[in-house]
């Protein structure tokens, strides 16, 4: 179905299928990563490898996905280290010998400003959010190329990469680096028929965000209700909707799209993080003057 690009009325959603595919999801134990893996399974994935740090949480997540024609498993890896990233590639090759899709959802999201970000903080942020995806692209692409798989890779950036959020200094820089990474990788891998794309979610309701809000912002238990009340659509992004965007990129549904960077949010990059959400007036006094 991937090559003819015509509508098949008997299978109108066929291009979005993961039937028979082997998939890898970093950050797959919870939040966005788990939502991606859950959707992959629902769409027919044959094998899914979840990557995370916490063994108990990761194994529980894999167990909840395993079965019904999908072999789901977990690998504990510290993606802040080169060894950790390389262990993912080795495990994929040893367990499956092939791979069709990589969703790189793992990220460091802690806070740091231009005034207090230290050298070690820079090292960790860039290691997890830049170096690890780069190593994974290279390693996974080698397996795809060897096995002649027309694969797809999707990275997770952030709407914050446009800048202007004071407490996210190293995070913004790291996420903006993914723009260049995706474009370069897409160009470099085009002749191997490997596509690489980037999705930039906005503020999202995840377990990791809950922890960040409480750790860095002294947020109360009901912070989400307050935050959502101030948003244009009355809620934050949910992992499941962003997962659909990622699975669009990772499946044949997105056709030849490669090197794309897609903002996925209800805010506009130029408005700033604290711009009020209010309707634009339908008319102005000066219109009739």
C-alpha positions as CSV (number, residue, x, y, z in Angstrom):
1,X,0.0,0.0,0.0
2,X,2.9,2.4,0.7
3,X,3.9,2.8,-3.0
4,X,0.6,3.2,-4.9
5,X,-0.8,6.1,-2.8
6,X,-4.3,5.6,-4.0
7,X,-7.5,5.3,-1.9
8,X,-8.5,1.8,-1.0
9,X,-12.2,2.1,0.0
10,X,-12.1,-1.3,1.8
11,X,-9.2,0.0,4.0
12,X,-9.3,3.8,4.2
13,X,-7.0,3.9,7.2
14,X,-4.6,1.3,5.9
15,X,-1.7,3.7,5.5
16,X,-1.7,4.3,9.2
17,X,-1.2,0.6,10.0
18,X,1.7,-0.8,11.9
19,X,0.8,-4.4,11.0
20,X,3.8,-6.7,11.3
21,X,6.2,-3.9,12.2
22,X,8.9,-3.8,14.8
23,X,9.0,-0.6,16.8
24,X,11.2,1.1,19.4
25,X,9.9,3.7,21.7
26,X,12.2,5.6,24.1
27,X,10.5,7.1,27.2
28,X,8.0,4.3,26.7
29,X,7.2,3.6,30.3
30,X,4.7,6.4,30.7
31,X,3.2,9.6,29.3
32,X,3.7,10.3,25.6
33,X,6.0,7.3,25.0
34,X,3.5,4.8,26.4
35,X,0.7,6.4,24.5
36,X,2.6,6.0,21.2
37,X,3.4,2.3,22.0
38,X,-0.3,1.7,22.9
39,X,-1.4,3.2,19.6
40,X,1.2,1.2,17.7
41,X,-0.1,-2.0,19.3
42,X,-3.7,-1.1,18.5
43,X,-2.7,-0.6,14.8
44,X,-1.1,-4.0,14.6
45,X,2.6,-3.7,15.6
46,X,4.2,-7.2,15.9
47,X,6.9,-6.1,18.4
48,X,7.5,-3.1,20.5
49,X,10.6,-2.4,22.6
50,X,10.1,0.2,25.4
51,X,13.1,2.1,26.7
52,X,13.3,3.7,30.1
53,X,15.2,4.0,33.3
54,X,12.9,2.6,36.0
55,X,12.8,-1.2,35.7
56,X,9.6,-1.8,37.6
57,X,7.6,0.8,35.8
58,X,9.0,-0.2,32.4
59,X,8.3,-3.9,32.9
60,X,4.8,-3.1,34.0
61,X,4.2,-1.0,30.9
62,X,5.5,-3.7,28.7
63,X,3.4,-6.4,30.4
64,X,0.3,-4.3,29.8
65,X,1.0,-4.2,26.1
66,X,2.2,-7.7,25.6
67,X,-0.2,-10.1,23.9
68,X,-2.9,-10.2,21.3
69,X,-0.3,-10.6,18.6
70,X,2.1,-8.0,19.9
71,X,5.4,-8.9,21.6
72,X,6.2,-6.0,23.9
73,X,9.3,-5.9,26.1
74,X,11.3,-3.4,28.1
75,X,15.0,-2.4,28.2
76,X,16.4,-0.3,31.0
77,X,18.9,2.2,29.6
78,X,20.4,5.4,30.8
79,X,20.2,7.7,27.7
80,X,22.4,10.3,29.4
81,X,25.3,8.1,28.6
82,X,26.8,6.9,25.3
83,X,26.8,3.4,26.5
84,X,23.1,3.6,27.3
85,X,22.2,4.8,23.8
86,X,24.4,2.2,22.2
87,X,22.8,-0.5,24.3
88,X,19.4,0.3,22.8
89,X,20.8,-0.3,19.3
90,X,22.5,-3.5,20.3
91,X,19.3,-4.8,22.0
92,X,17.2,-4.1,18.9
93,X,19.6,-5.9,16.7
94,X,20.0,-8.9,19.0
95,X,16.3,-9.3,19.8
96,X,14.8,-8.6,16.4
97,X,17.5,-8.3,13.8
98,X,15.4,-5.5,12.1
99,X,13.4,-2.4,13.0
100,X,10.7,-0.4,11.1
101,X,10.1,2.6,13.4
102,X,11.8,4.6,16.1
103,X,9.9,7.1,18.3
104,X,12.4,9.0,20.4
105,X,10.2,10.4,23.2
106,X,12.6,10.3,26.2
107,X,13.7,13.7,27.4
108,X,15.1,15.7,30.3
109,X,12.7,18.5,31.1
110,X,14.0,20.0,34.3
111,X,14.3,23.8,34.7
112,X,17.3,26.1,34.3
113,X,17.8,29.8,33.5
114,X,20.5,31.9,32.0
115,X,21.5,32.7,35.6
116,X,21.7,29.3,37.2
117,X,22.4,26.6,34.6
118,X,25.8,25.0,35.4
119,X,28.2,23.0,33.3
120,X,26.9,19.6,34.6
121,X,23.3,20.7,33.9
122,X,24.3,21.5,30.3
123,X,26.0,18.2,30.0
124,X,23.0,16.2,31.2
125,X,20.4,18.2,29.1
126,X,22.4,17.9,25.9
127,X,23.3,14.3,26.5
128,X,19.7,13.1,26.9
129,X,18.0,15.5,24.5
130,X,20.5,15.8,21.7
131,X,23.3,13.2,21.8
132,X,21.1,10.3,22.6
133,X,18.7,10.9,19.7
134,X,21.7,11.5,17.4
135,X,23.2,8.2,18.4
136,X,19.9,6.4,18.0
137,X,19.3,7.8,14.6
138,X,22.7,6.6,13.4
139,X,22.5,3.1,15.0
140,X,18.9,2.4,14.0
141,X,19.5,3.7,10.5
142,X,22.3,1.2,10.1
143,X,20.0,-1.7,10.9
144,X,17.3,-0.4,8.6
145,X,19.8,0.0,5.8
146,X,21.3,-3.4,6.3
147,X,17.9,-5.0,6.3
148,X,16.7,-2.8,3.4
149,X,13.8,-1.5,5.5
150,X,12.2,1.8,4.3
151,X,11.9,2.9,7.9
152,X,10.7,5.9,9.7
153,X,12.2,7.9,12.7
154,X,10.4,10.5,14.7
155,X,11.9,12.8,17.3
156,X,10.0,14.8,19.9
157,X,11.0,18.4,20.1
158,X,9.0,21.2,21.9
159,X,7.1,24.3,21.0
160,X,9.5,25.9,23.4
161,X,12.3,25.6,20.9
162,X,11.2,28.9,19.4
163,X,12.6,30.5,22.6
164,X,11.3,33.0,25.1
165,X,10.6,30.8,28.2
166,X,13.0,32.1,30.8
167,X,13.2,29.0,33.0
168,X,13.9,26.7,30.1
169,X,17.2,28.0,28.9
170,X,19.1,24.7,28.3
171,X,15.9,22.8,27.4
172,X,15.1,25.4,24.7
173,X,18.6,25.2,23.2
174,X,18.6,21.4,23.2
175,X,15.2,21.1,21.6
176,X,16.1,23.7,18.9
177,X,19.1,21.5,18.1
178,X,16.8,18.8,17.0
179,X,15.6,21.0,14.1
180,X,19.0,20.8,12.5
181,X,19.4,17.2,13.4
182,X,16.2,16.1,11.8
183,X,16.8,18.1,8.6
184,X,20.4,16.8,8.2
185,X,19.4,13.2,9.0
186,X,16.5,13.3,6.6
187,X,18.8,14.6,3.8
188,X,21.5,12.0,4.6
189,X,19.1,9.0,4.7
190,X,16.9,9.9,1.8
191,X,18.6,7.5,-0.6
192,X,18.1,4.7,1.9
193,X,14.4,5.5,1.9
194,X,14.5,6.3,5.7
195,X,12.4,9.2,6.7
196,X,13.1,11.4,9.7
197,X,10.6,14.0,11.2
198,X,10.1,16.1,14.3
199,X,7.0,17.0,16.3
200,X,7.0,19.9,18.7
201,X,4.3,19.5,21.4
202,X,3.2,22.3,23.7
203,X,2.3,22.1,27.3
204,X,1.2,18.5,27.9
205,X,-0.6,16.6,30.7
206,X,1.8,13.9,31.6
207,X,3.2,12.2,34.8
208,X,6.5,13.8,34.2
209,X,5.0,17.3,33.9
210,X,3.1,16.8,37.1
211,X,6.4,16.0,38.9
212,X,8.2,19.0,37.3
213,X,5.4,21.4,38.3
214,X,5.6,20.2,41.9
215,X,9.4,20.1,42.1
216,X,10.3,23.4,40.4
217,X,7.1,25.5,40.7
218,X,5.8,24.4,44.1
219,X,2.5,23.6,42.4
220,X,-0.4,22.2,44.5
221,X,-2.1,19.0,43.7
222,X,-4.8,20.8,41.7
223,X,-2.4,22.7,39.5
224,X,-3.7,21.0,36.3
225,X,-7.2,22.2,36.9
226,X,-6.0,25.8,37.3
227,X,-3.6,25.6,34.3
228,X,-6.3,24.1,32.0
229,X,-8.8,26.8,33.0
230,X,-6.4,29.4,31.6
231,X,-5.9,27.7,28.2
232,X,-7.6,28.7,25.0
233,X,-9.2,25.3,24.5
234,X,-9.8,24.7,28.2
235,X,-7.2,22.0,28.6
236,X,-3.6,21.0,28.1
237,X,-2.5,18.6,25.4
238,X,-3.1,15.0,26.1
239,X,-0.5,12.3,25.3
240,X,-2.9,10.3,23.1
241,X,-3.4,13.2,20.6
242,X,0.3,13.8,20.3
243,X,0.8,10.1,19.9
244,X,-1.5,10.2,16.9
245,X,0.7,12.9,15.4
246,X,3.8,10.8,15.9
247,X,2.2,7.6,14.5
248,X,1.2,9.7,11.5
249,X,4.9,10.5,11.0
250,X,6.0,6.9,11.6
251,X,3.5,5.2,9.4
252,X,2.9,5.2,5.6
253,X,0.1,7.7,6.3
254,X,2.7,10.5,6.0
255,X,3.9,9.3,2.6
256,X,7.2,10.8,1.6
257,X,7.2,13.5,4.3
258,X,10.7,13.8,5.7
259,X,12.7,16.5,7.3
260,X,9.5,18.2,8.6
261,X,9.2,20.0,11.9
262,X,5.6,20.3,13.0
263,X,4.4,22.5,15.9
264,X,1.6,20.7,17.8
265,X,0.0,23.1,20.2
266,X,-2.8,25.6,20.8
267,X,-0.4,28.5,21.3
268,X,1.5,30.4,18.6
269,X,5.3,30.7,18.8
270,X,5.2,34.5,18.7
271,X,2.7,35.1,21.4
272,X,4.9,34.4,24.3
273,X,4.2,32.0,27.2
274,X,2.3,34.5,29.3
275,X,0.1,36.1,26.6
276,X,-3.5,36.2,27.7
277,X,-5.9,33.9,26.1
278,X,-8.7,36.1,24.9
279,X,-10.9,36.3,21.8
280,X,-10.0,38.8,19.1
281,X,-12.5,41.6,18.9
282,X,-15.0,41.2,16.0
283,X,-14.9,44.9,15.3
284,X,-13.0,48.1,16.4
285,X,-14.2,51.6,17.0
286,X,-11.9,53.0,14.3
287,X,-13.5,50.9,11.6
288,X,-16.4,53.3,11.1
289,X,-14.5,56.6,11.7
